[in-house]
């Protein structure tokens, strides 16, 4: 059964694509691993890199935090799009 082309709006597509692109950019640019490596060197926390599983967990945690920070910054730029009224009364 083919999907209805009217059911997908450009805003919904963008809402799905944007987090994916942000996550891919964080991985591609190696922002989080570079941050962790520089933190280890600057603060002498070499034990963070010794355990591979803990090191990956730390990087994954920081990547999620980075995505949340970008999302919060986006909301701060356009607070009018997400108001209490629109959250409290969903469209029926």
C-alpha positions, 0 to 999 in steps of 0.5 A: 500500500503506497503512502499518502504523499499529503501525510508528510509535510516538509516540517515533519521531514525537516524535524526528522532529518535535522537531528540525523544530520547533526549527529552525522556532523558530530561524528564526521568532524570528530568533535566529541573525540577531539574534545575528550582527548584534549580534556585528558591531556590538559587535565591529566585524566589518562585513566579515561582512555585506558578502558575502551568501554568506558571511553566509548560510553563517555563519548556517547554521553557527550554526543547526546549532551551536544545534541541536546545543547544544539536543540536548546539553542535552536529553541532559544532562537525561535521561542515563538514556535513552541509555546505553552498554548500549543503544547497544552492544546494539541490539534484534534 
